[in-house]
Amino acid sequence: MTAAELKKLSVDELNEKLGDLKEELFNLRFQLAINQLENPMRISAVKKDIARVSTVLRQFELENTKA
């Protein structure tokens, strides 16, 4: 998901997306631990998505404090 797509979402949707991504990351790490992970690159992709969502949430937070 790109940052432009994320900026179109509301704060509640972003928080929900963040929770889903963290849960997915947990599941991927669990699969990695028991050697059932098919695509190990998915872990880094999910981490990057978490960072993007967190960044957009922080931008919204900073915009609201300025206004």
LINFENBEL-V8222 format. One record per residue. N is the residue number from 0. OMEGA is omega in whole degrees, 0 to 359 (none if undefined). BURIAL is # if it has 16 or more other ideal C-beta (glycine too) atoms within 10 Angstrom, else .. D_FIRST is the distance of its C-alpha to the first C-alpha in whole Angstrom. Layout:
n->[N	N]
omega->[OMEGA	OMEGA]
burial->[BURIAL	BURIAL]
d_first->[D_FIRST	D_FIRST]
This chain:
n->[0	1	2	3	4	5	6	7	8	9	10	11	12	13	14	15	16	17	18	19	20	21	22	23	24	25	26	27	28	29	30	31	32	33	34	35	36	37	38	39	40	41	42	43	44	45	46	47	48	49	50	51	52	53	54	55	56	57	58	59	60	61	62	63	64	65	66]
omega->[182	180	179	177	182	181	179	182	177	181	179	178	179	178	178	179	179	178	179	180	178	177	178	179	177	181	179	178	177	178	178	182	181	175	176	182	182	184	182	179	179	180	181	178	179	177	179	177	177	179	179	180	179	179	180	177	179	178	177	180	180	177	181	179	178	185	none]
burial->[.	.	.	.	.	#	.	.	#	.	.	.	.	#	.	.	#	#	.	.	#	.	.	#	#	.	.	#	.	.	#	.	.	.	.	.	#	.	.	.	.	.	#	.	.	#	.	.	#	#	.	#	#	.	.	#	#	.	.	.	.	.	.	.	.	.	.]
d_first->[0	4	7	8	7	7	11	12	12	15	16	17	14	12	15	14	11	12	15	13	11	15	17	15	15	19	19	18	21	23	23	23	26	28	27	25	22	21	18	18	15	13	14	13	10	10	12	9	7	10	11	8	9	13	13	12	14	17	17	18	20	22	22	24	26	27	28]
